[in-house]
Amino acid sequence: MAKLEKTLQENFDHLLRRIEQGILEGSVSASLEDASDFRSGDARCSVRVFERYSYAGGNRVSLNVTLFQSSDGPVHLSAITAGGSQALFFKINTWGEEAFLEKLREIL
C-alpha cells in the first residue's frame, strides 16, 4: 500500500476533473470503478476509486482518491493504492502501487 496526502489551494471541481482525466488518460487499462460525492452544510467530499493493470506486478491495482473541502478553505487530498502485492501472507512487489501513485503526483 502506498499513500499520498496533500493540502491544495485549488478549485475543487477543476482539481477533481484534472485528476479523473489524468488518471484515465494516463493508462490504457485505467478505469473509474466507482464515485461518490456528497455535501453537508458548506463541506464537500468526493471519493474516486480507479483501477488499472500493472505490467510490473502482473495484477490489477486500485487507487482511492478522496477530496475534502470545508467552505472556501483548502482542498485536502488523500490517495491510497492497494492490490499490488503478489504474496500470500506479506507484501512483496509493490511497484504497481507506487507507479499508480506516481501518476497522481505528476497530475498534481
N, CA, C and O atoms as a GROMACS GRO file, in nm:
protein
  432
    1MET      N    1   0.085  -0.117   0.000
    1MET     CA    2   0.000   0.000   0.000
    1MET      C    3   0.090   0.123   0.000
    1MET      O    4   0.192   0.128   0.068
    2ALA      N    5   0.050   0.222  -0.078
    2ALA     CA    6   0.121   0.349  -0.082
    2ALA      C    7   0.019   0.460  -0.058
    2ALA      O    8  -0.097   0.448  -0.096
    3LYS      N    9   0.065   0.569   0.005
    3LYS     CA   10  -0.028   0.675   0.040
    3LYS      C   11   0.033   0.811   0.010
    3LYS      O   12   0.154   0.832   0.025
    4LEU      N   13  -0.054   0.904  -0.033
    4LEU     CA   14  -0.016   1.043  -0.057
    4LEU      C   15  -0.123   1.132   0.004
    4LEU      O   16  -0.242   1.113  -0.021
    5GLU      N   17  -0.080   1.229   0.085
    5GLU     CA   18  -0.174   1.326   0.142
    5GLU      C   19  -0.120   1.465   0.116
    5GLU      O   20  -0.001   1.491   0.136
    6LYS      N   21  -0.208   1.555   0.071
    6LYS     CA   22  -0.169   1.692   0.038
    6LYS      C   23  -0.282   1.786   0.072
    6LYS      O   24  -0.399   1.747   0.076
    7THR      N   25  -0.246   1.911   0.098
    7THR     CA   26  -0.342   2.020   0.111
    7THR      C   27  -0.315   2.116  -0.003
    7THR      O   28  -0.202   2.163  -0.020
    8LEU      N   29  -0.418   2.144  -0.082
    8LEU     CA   30  -0.401   2.221  -0.205
    8LEU      C   31  -0.491   2.344  -0.206
    8LEU      O   32  -0.606   2.338  -0.163
    9GLN      N   33  -0.439   2.453  -0.256
    9GLN     CA   34  -0.517   2.576  -0.273
    9GLN      C   35  -0.563   2.581  -0.418
    9GLN      O   36  -0.508   2.655  -0.499
   10GLU      N   37  -0.664   2.501  -0.450
   10GLU     CA   38  -0.714   2.491  -0.587
   10GLU      C   39  -0.866   2.486  -0.587
   10GLU      O   40  -0.929   2.461  -0.484
   11ASN      N   41  -0.923   2.511  -0.702
   11ASN     CA   42  -1.066   2.498  -0.720
   11ASN      C   43  -1.102   2.349  -0.713
   11ASN      O   44  -1.045   2.268  -0.786
   12PHE      N   45  -1.194   2.314  -0.625
   12PHE     CA   46  -1.232   2.174  -0.600
   12PHE      C   47  -1.273   2.104  -0.729
   12PHE      O   48  -1.222   1.996  -0.760
   13ASP      N   49  -1.365   2.164  -0.805
   13ASP     CA   50  -1.418   2.100  -0.926
   13ASP      C   51  -1.311   2.083  -1.033
   13ASP      O   52  -1.304   1.979  -1.097
   14HIS      N   53  -1.228   2.185  -1.052
   14HIS     CA   54  -1.122   2.176  -1.153
   14HIS      C   55  -1.021   2.068  -1.115
   14HIS      O   56  -0.976   1.992  -1.201
   15LEU      N   57  -0.986   2.062  -0.988
   15LEU     CA   58  -0.892   1.961  -0.941
   15LEU      C   59  -0.948   1.821  -0.961
   15LEU      O   60  -0.876   1.732  -1.007
   16LEU      N   61  -1.074   1.801  -0.926
   16LEU     CA   62  -1.136   1.670  -0.942
   16LEU      C   63  -1.137   1.628  -1.089
   16LEU      O   64  -1.104   1.514  -1.121
   17ARG      N   65  -1.175   1.718  -1.177
   17ARG     CA   66  -1.176   1.687  -1.321
   17ARG      C   67  -1.036   1.656  -1.373
   17ARG      O   68  -1.018   1.564  -1.452
   18ARG      N   69  -0.936   1.733  -1.327
   18ARG     CA   70  -0.798   1.710  -1.372
   18ARG      C   71  -0.748   1.574  -1.328
   18ARG      O   72  -0.680   1.504  -1.404
   19ILE      N   73  -0.781   1.534  -1.205
   19ILE     CA   74  -0.741   1.402  -1.156
   19ILE      C   75  -0.809   1.292  -1.236
   19ILE      O   76  -0.742   1.199  -1.283
   20GLU      N   77  -0.940   1.302  -1.253
   20GLU     CA   78  -1.012   1.199  -1.330
   20GLU      C   79  -0.956   1.186  -1.470
   20GLU      O   80  -0.926   1.075  -1.515
   21GLN      N   81  -0.942   1.297  -1.539
   21GLN     CA   82  -0.894   1.295  -1.677
   21GLN      C   83  -0.750   1.243  -1.684
   21GLN      O   84  -0.718   1.161  -1.770
   22GLY      N   85  -0.664   1.289  -1.594
   22GLY     CA   86  -0.525   1.248  -1.596
   22GLY      C   87  -0.506   1.100  -1.569
   22GLY      O   88  -0.424   1.034  -1.634
   23ILE      N   89  -0.580   1.046  -1.473
   23ILE     CA   90  -0.568   0.903  -1.443
   23ILE      C   91  -0.621   0.819  -1.558
   23ILE      O   92  -0.556   0.723  -1.600
   24LEU      N   93  -0.737   0.854  -1.609
   24LEU     CA   94  -0.799   0.774  -1.716
   24LEU      C   95  -0.722   0.782  -1.847
   24LEU      O   96  -0.718   0.684  -1.923
   25GLU      N   97  -0.661   0.896  -1.875
   25GLU     CA   98  -0.584   0.911  -1.998
   25GLU      C   99  -0.439   0.866  -1.981
   25GLU      O  100  -0.365   0.854  -2.079
   26GLY      N  101  -0.399   0.842  -1.857
   26GLY     CA  102  -0.260   0.806  -1.828
   26GLY      C  103  -0.227   0.660  -1.844
   26GLY      O  104  -0.110   0.622  -1.839
   27SER      N  105  -0.327   0.577  -1.864
   27SER     CA  106  -0.304   0.433  -1.879
   27SER      C  107  -0.416   0.373  -1.963
   27SER      O  108  -0.533   0.401  -1.940
   28VAL      N  109  -0.379   0.291  -2.059
   28VAL     CA  110  -0.479   0.229  -2.147
   28VAL      C  111  -0.573   0.137  -2.069
   28VAL      O  112  -0.686   0.113  -2.112
   29SER      N  113  -0.526   0.083  -1.955
   29SER     CA  114  -0.609  -0.010  -1.879
   29SER      C  115  -0.681   0.056  -1.760
   29SER      O  116  -0.752  -0.012  -1.686
   30ALA      N  117  -0.662   0.187  -1.741
   30ALA     CA  118  -0.723   0.255  -1.626
   30ALA      C  119  -0.874   0.269  -1.644
   30ALA      O  120  -0.922   0.295  -1.754
   31SER      N  121  -0.946   0.251  -1.533
   31SER     CA  122  -1.091   0.268  -1.535
   31SER      C  123  -1.135   0.333  -1.404
   31SER      O  124  -1.069   0.319  -1.300
   32LEU      N  125  -1.246   0.404  -1.410
   32LEU     CA  126  -1.309   0.459  -1.291
   32LEU      C  127  -1.409   0.356  -1.244
   32LEU      O  128  -1.511   0.333  -1.310
   33GLU      N  129  -1.381   0.292  -1.130
   33GLU     CA  130  -1.466   0.183  -1.082
   33GLU      C  131  -1.591   0.234  -1.012
   33GLU      O  132  -1.698   0.175  -1.026
   34ASP      N  133  -1.579   0.343  -0.938
   34ASP     CA  134  -1.697   0.400  -0.871
   34ASP      C  135  -1.664   0.539  -0.821
   34ASP      O  136  -1.547   0.577  -0.811
   35ALA      N  137  -1.768   0.614  -0.790
   35ALA     CA  138  -1.753   0.752  -0.745
   35ALA      C  139  -1.862   0.784  -0.643
   35ALA      O  140  -1.972   0.728  -0.647
   36SER      N  141  -1.828   0.874  -0.551
   36SER     CA  142  -1.925   0.920  -0.452
   36SER      C  143  -1.899   1.067  -0.424
   36SER      O  144  -1.785   1.108  -0.406
   37ASP      N  145  -2.006   1.146  -0.422
   37ASP     CA  146  -1.997   1.288  -0.395
   37ASP      C  147  -2.106   1.326  -0.295
   37ASP      O  148  -2.222   1.286  -0.311
   38PHE      N  149  -2.070   1.401  -0.193
   38PHE     CA  150  -2.173   1.448  -0.102
   38PHE      C  151  -2.132   1.580  -0.038
   38PHE      O  152  -2.015   1.616  -0.034
   39ARG      N  153  -2.234   1.649   0.014
   39ARG     CA  154  -2.217   1.777   0.082
   39ARG      C  155  -2.289   1.772   0.216
   39ARG      O  156  -2.388   1.701   0.233
   40SER      N  157  -2.236   1.848   0.309
   40SER     CA  158  -2.302   1.867   0.437
   40SER      C  159  -2.273   2.010   0.479
   40SER      O  160  -2.160   2.044   0.514
   41GLY      N  161  -2.375   2.093   0.474
   41GLY     CA  162  -2.355   2.235   0.501
   41GLY      C  163  -2.261   2.293   0.398
   41GLY      O  164  -2.287   2.284   0.278
   42ASP      N  165  -2.151   2.355   0.443
   42ASP     CA  166  -2.056   2.413   0.349
   42ASP      C  167  -1.936   2.322   0.323
   42ASP      O  168  -1.837   2.365   0.263
   43ALA      N  169  -1.944   2.196   0.366
   43ALA     CA  170  -1.836   2.100   0.342
   43ALA      C  171  -1.875   2.007   0.228
   43ALA      O  172  -1.993   1.975   0.208
   44ARG      N  173  -1.774   1.964   0.153
   44ARG     CA  174  -1.800   1.868   0.045
   44ARG      C  175  -1.689   1.765   0.039
   44ARG      O  176  -1.575   1.790   0.078
   45CYS      N  177  -1.725   1.649  -0.011
   45CYS     CA  178  -1.630   1.538  -0.018
   45CYS      C  179  -1.657   1.459  -0.146
   45CYS      O  180  -1.773   1.432  -0.180
   46SER      N  181  -1.552   1.424  -0.217
   46SER     CA  182  -1.563   1.339  -0.336
   46SER      C  183  -1.465   1.224  -0.322
   46SER      O  184  -1.350   1.243  -0.282
   47VAL      N  185  -1.512   1.105  -0.354
   47VAL     CA  186  -1.429   0.985  -0.349
   47VAL      C  187  -1.431   0.921  -0.488
   47VAL      O  188  -1.537   0.906  -0.548
   48ARG      N  189  -1.313   0.884  -0.537
   48ARG     CA  190  -1.300   0.815  -0.666
   48ARG      C  191  -1.216   0.691  -0.645
   48ARG      O  192  -1.113   0.695  -0.578
   49VAL      N  193  -1.260   0.580  -0.704
   49VAL     CA  194  -1.184   0.456  -0.699
   49VAL      C  195  -1.150   0.419  -0.843
   49VAL      O  196  -1.237   0.390  -0.924
   50PHE      N  197  -1.019   0.420  -0.871
   50PHE     CA  198  -0.968   0.385  -1.003
   50PHE      C  199  -0.900   0.249  -0.995
   50PHE      O  200  -0.860   0.204  -0.888
   51GLU      N  201  -0.889   0.185  -1.111
   51GLU     CA  202  -0.820   0.057  -1.118
   51GLU      C  203  -0.744   0.052  -1.250
   51GLU      O  204  -0.788   0.109  -1.350
   52ARG      N  205  -0.630  -0.016  -1.250
   52ARG     CA  206  -0.556  -0.037  -1.374
   52ARG      C  207  -0.472  -0.163  -1.362
   52ARG      O  208  -0.448  -0.213  -1.252
   53TYR      N  209  -0.430  -0.213  -1.476
   53TYR     CA  210  -0.344  -0.331  -1.479
   53TYR      C  211  -0.199  -0.287  -1.459
   53TYR      O  212  -0.155  -0.190  -1.520
   54SER      N  213  -0.127  -0.357  -1.375
   54SER     CA  214   0.014  -0.330  -1.351
   54SER      C  215   0.098  -0.433  -1.424
   54SER      O  216   0.100  -0.550  -1.386
   55TYR      N  217   0.166  -0.390  -1.529
   55TYR     CA  218   0.252  -0.482  -1.602
   55TYR      C  219   0.368  -0.529  -1.515
   55TYR      O  220   0.410  -0.645  -1.524
   56ALA      N  221   0.420  -0.439  -1.432
   56ALA     CA  222   0.533  -0.475  -1.345
   56ALA      C  223   0.494  -0.585  -1.247
   56ALA      O  224   0.573  -0.676  -1.221
   57GLY      N  225   0.374  -0.576  -1.191
   57GLY     CA  226   0.330  -0.673  -1.092
   57GLY      C  227   0.250  -0.788  -1.150
   57GLY      O  228   0.232  -0.890  -1.084
   58GLY      N  229   0.201  -0.772  -1.272
   58GLY     CA  230   0.120  -0.877  -1.334
   58GLY      C  231  -0.016  -0.891  -1.269
   58GLY      O  232  -0.073  -1.000  -1.267
   59ASN      N  233  -0.070  -0.781  -1.216
   59ASN     CA  234  -0.200  -0.786  -1.149
   59ASN      C  235  -0.269  -0.649  -1.161
   59ASN      O  236  -0.214  -0.556  -1.220
   60ARG      N  237  -0.388  -0.638  -1.105
   60ARG     CA  238  -0.460  -0.512  -1.107
   60ARG      C  239  -0.434  -0.438  -0.975
   60ARG      O  240  -0.419  -0.498  -0.869
   61VAL      N  241  -0.430  -0.305  -0.986
   61VAL     CA  242  -0.401  -0.218  -0.872
   61VAL      C  243  -0.512  -0.114  -0.863
   61VAL      O  244  -0.558  -0.064  -0.965
   62SER      N  245  -0.555  -0.082  -0.742
   62SER     CA  246  -0.657   0.021  -0.724
   62SER      C  247  -0.597   0.147  -0.662
   62SER      O  248  -0.496   0.142  -0.592
   63LEU      N  249  -0.661   0.258  -0.692
   63LEU     CA  250  -0.622   0.389  -0.637
   63LEU      C  251  -0.749   0.456  -0.589
   63LEU      O  252  -0.841   0.482  -0.667
   64ASN      N  253  -0.754   0.485  -0.459
   64ASN     CA  254  -0.868   0.554  -0.399
   64ASN      C  255  -0.825   0.698  -0.374
   64ASN      O  256  -0.728   0.722  -0.302
   65VAL      N  257  -0.898   0.794  -0.432
   65VAL     CA  258  -0.868   0.936  -0.415
   65VAL      C  259  -0.986   1.002  -0.345
   65VAL      O  260  -1.100   0.992  -0.391
   66THR      N  261  -0.959   1.070  -0.234
   66THR     CA  262  -1.062   1.142  -0.159
   66THR      C  263  -1.024   1.289  -0.154
   66THR      O  264  -0.912   1.324  -0.117
   67LEU      N  265  -1.118   1.375  -0.192
   67LEU     CA  266  -1.101   1.520  -0.180
   67LEU      C  267  -1.202   1.570  -0.079
   67LEU      O  268  -1.318   1.531  -0.081
   68PHE      N  269  -1.157   1.659   0.011
   68PHE     CA  270  -1.245   1.718   0.112
   68PHE      C  271  -1.218   1.867   0.119
   68PHE      O  272  -1.103   1.912   0.119
   69GLN      N  273  -1.328   1.945   0.127
   69GLN     CA  274  -1.315   2.089   0.142
   69GLN      C  275  -1.427   2.141   0.231
   69GLN      O  276  -1.543   2.102   0.216
   70SER      N  277  -1.390   2.227   0.324
   70SER     CA  278  -1.487   2.293   0.409
   70SER      C  279  -1.492   2.440   0.372
   70SER      O  280  -1.390   2.509   0.374
   71SER      N  281  -1.612   2.486   0.338
   71SER     CA  282  -1.632   2.626   0.297
   71SER      C  283  -1.541   2.657   0.179
   71SER      O  284  -1.535   2.580   0.084
   72ASP      N  285  -1.471   2.768   0.185
   72ASP     CA  286  -1.379   2.806   0.077
   72ASP      C  287  -1.234   2.776   0.116
   72ASP      O  288  -1.141   2.834   0.060
   73GLY      N  289  -1.217   2.687   0.212
   73GLY     CA  290  -1.083   2.653   0.258
   73GLY      C  291  -1.007   2.571   0.157
   73GLY      O  292  -1.054   2.548   0.046
   74PRO      N  293  -0.889   2.526   0.196
   74PRO     CA  294  -0.808   2.444   0.105
   74PRO      C  295  -0.873   2.308   0.081
   74PRO      O  296  -0.958   2.263   0.158
   75VAL      N  297  -0.832   2.244  -0.027
   75VAL     CA  298  -0.878   2.110  -0.060
   75VAL      C  299  -0.778   2.011   0.000
   75VAL      O  300  -0.658   2.019  -0.025
   76HIS      N  301  -0.830   1.918   0.078
   76HIS     CA  302  -0.746   1.813   0.137
   76HIS      C  303  -0.760   1.688   0.050
   76HIS      O  304  -0.871   1.644   0.021
   77LEU      N  305  -0.648   1.633   0.010
   77LEU     CA  306  -0.645   1.515  -0.075
   77LEU      C  307  -0.580   1.400   0.000
   77LEU      O  308  -0.476   1.417   0.064
   78SER      N  309  -0.643   1.284  -0.007
   78SER     CA  310  -0.585   1.161   0.044
   78SER      C  311  -0.596   1.057  -0.066
   78SER      O  312  -0.706   1.032  -0.117
   79ALA      N  313  -0.484   0.996  -0.103
   79ALA     CA  314  -0.483   0.894  -0.208
   79ALA      C  315  -0.412   0.771  -0.156
   79ALA      O  316  -0.301   0.780  -0.103
   80ILE      N  317  -0.476   0.655  -0.171
   80ILE     CA  318  -0.421   0.529  -0.120
   80ILE      C  319  -0.434   0.424  -0.229
   80ILE      O  320  -0.540   0.407  -0.288
   81THR      N  321  -0.325   0.353  -0.255
   81THR     CA  322  -0.327   0.243  -0.352
   81THR      C  323  -0.333   0.110  -0.278
   81THR      O  324  -0.296   0.100  -0.161
   82ALA      N  325  -0.381   0.008  -0.348
   82ALA     CA  326  -0.387  -0.127  -0.291
   82ALA      C  327  -0.393  -0.229  -0.403
   82ALA      O  328  -0.429  -0.197  -0.517
   83GLY      N  329  -0.358  -0.352  -0.369
   83GLY     CA  330  -0.376  -0.462  -0.463
   83GLY      C  331  -0.253  -0.498  -0.542
   83GLY      O  332  -0.261  -0.585  -0.629
   84GLY      N  333  -0.140  -0.436  -0.515
   84GLY     CA  334  -0.023  -0.462  -0.596
   84GLY      C  335   0.068  -0.573  -0.548
   84GLY      O  336   0.171  -0.599  -0.611
   85SER      N  337   0.033  -0.640  -0.440
   85SER     CA  338   0.121  -0.742  -0.385
   85SER      C  339   0.094  -0.878  -0.449
   85SER      O  340  -0.017  -0.907  -0.493
   86GLN      N  341   0.198  -0.960  -0.454
   86GLN     CA  342   0.184  -1.094  -0.511
   86GLN      C  343   0.198  -1.205  -0.408
   86GLN      O  344   0.184  -1.322  -0.443
   87ALA      N  345   0.225  -1.172  -0.284
   87ALA     CA  346   0.249  -1.274  -0.183
   87ALA      C  347   0.119  -1.309  -0.109
   87ALA      O  348   0.022  -1.233  -0.112
   88LEU      N  349   0.119  -1.423  -0.044
   88LEU     CA  350   0.001  -1.470   0.027
   88LEU      C  351  -0.011  -1.408   0.166
   88LEU      O  352  -0.120  -1.368   0.206
   89PHE      N  353   0.099  -1.400   0.241
   89PHE     CA  354   0.092  -1.356   0.380
   89PHE      C  355   0.161  -1.223   0.407
   89PHE      O  356   0.140  -1.165   0.514
   90PHE      N  357   0.240  -1.173   0.316
   90PHE     CA  358   0.306  -1.044   0.334
   90PHE      C  359   0.320  -0.978   0.198
   90PHE      O  360   0.304  -1.042   0.094
   91LYS      N  361   0.349  -0.851   0.198
   91LYS     CA  362   0.353  -0.775   0.073
   91LYS      C  363   0.492  -0.776   0.010
   91LYS      O  364   0.590  -0.739   0.073
   92ILE      N  365   0.497  -0.820  -0.114
   92ILE     CA  366   0.618  -0.808  -0.194
   92ILE      C  367   0.577  -0.751  -0.329
   92ILE      O  368   0.460  -0.760  -0.368
   93ASN      N  369   0.672  -0.694  -0.400
   93ASN     CA  370   0.648  -0.642  -0.534
   93ASN      C  371   0.532  -0.542  -0.536
   93ASN      O  372   0.427  -0.570  -0.592
   94THR      N  373   0.553  -0.429  -0.474
   94THR     CA  374   0.450  -0.324  -0.472
   94THR      C  375   0.480  -0.215  -0.574
   94THR      O  376   0.435  -0.101  -0.559
   95TRP      N  377   0.556  -0.248  -0.678
   95TRP     CA  378   0.591  -0.150  -0.782
   95TRP      C  379   0.468  -0.091  -0.848
   95TRP      O  380   0.464   0.029  -0.876
   96GLY      N  381   0.370  -0.173  -0.874
   96GLY     CA  382   0.249  -0.126  -0.940
   96GLY      C  383   0.176  -0.020  -0.859
   96GLY      O  384   0.125   0.077  -0.915
   97GLU      N  385   0.172  -0.039  -0.728
   97GLU     CA  386   0.107   0.059  -0.641
   97GLU      C  387   0.183   0.191  -0.644
   97GLU      O  388   0.122   0.297  -0.656
   98GLU      N  389   0.314   0.185  -0.632
   98GLU     CA  390   0.396   0.306  -0.634
   98GLU      C  391   0.384   0.378  -0.768
   98GLU      O  392   0.377   0.501  -0.773
   99ALA      N  393   0.382   0.303  -0.877
   99ALA     CA  394   0.372   0.363  -1.010
   99ALA      C  395   0.238   0.433  -1.028
   99ALA      O  396   0.231   0.540  -1.089
  100PHE      N  397   0.131   0.374  -0.977
  100PHE     CA  398  -0.003   0.433  -0.989
  100PHE      C  399  -0.007   0.565  -0.910
  100PHE      O  400  -0.062   0.664  -0.957
  101LEU      N  401   0.049   0.564  -0.791
  101LEU     CA  402   0.052   0.684  -0.709
  101LEU      C  403   0.143   0.792  -0.772
  101LEU      O  404   0.115   0.911  -0.762
  102GLU      N  405   0.250   0.748  -0.836
  102GLU     CA  406   0.339   0.844  -0.904
  102GLU      C  407   0.266   0.916  -1.017
  102GLU      O  408   0.291   1.034  -1.042
  103LYS      N  409   0.177   0.846  -1.084
  103LYS     CA  410   0.097   0.910  -1.190
  103LYS      C  411   0.014   1.024  -1.130
  103LYS      O  412   0.005   1.132  -1.190
  104LEU      N  413  -0.045   1.002  -1.015
  104LEU     CA  414  -0.123   1.107  -0.949
  104LEU      C  415  -0.032   1.223  -0.911
  104LEU      O  416  -0.070   1.339  -0.926
  105ARG      N  417   0.086   1.194  -0.861
  105ARG     CA  418   0.183   1.300  -0.826
  105ARG      C  419   0.212   1.388  -0.949
  105ARG      O  420   0.219   1.511  -0.938
  106GLU      N  421   0.229   1.325  -1.064
  106GLU     CA  422   0.254   1.401  -1.189
  106GLU      C  423   0.136   1.492  -1.221
  106GLU      O  424   0.155   1.606  -1.264
  107ILE      N  425   0.016   1.443  -1.202
  107ILE     CA  426  -0.105   1.522  -1.232
  107ILE      C  427  -0.114   1.642  -1.140
  107ILE      O  428  -0.153   1.751  -1.182
  108LEU      N  429  -0.078   1.623  -1.014
  108LEU     CA  430  -0.087   1.732  -0.917
  108LEU      C  431   0.023   1.834  -0.940
  108LEU      O  432   0.031   1.932  -0.867
   0.00000   0.00000   0.00000
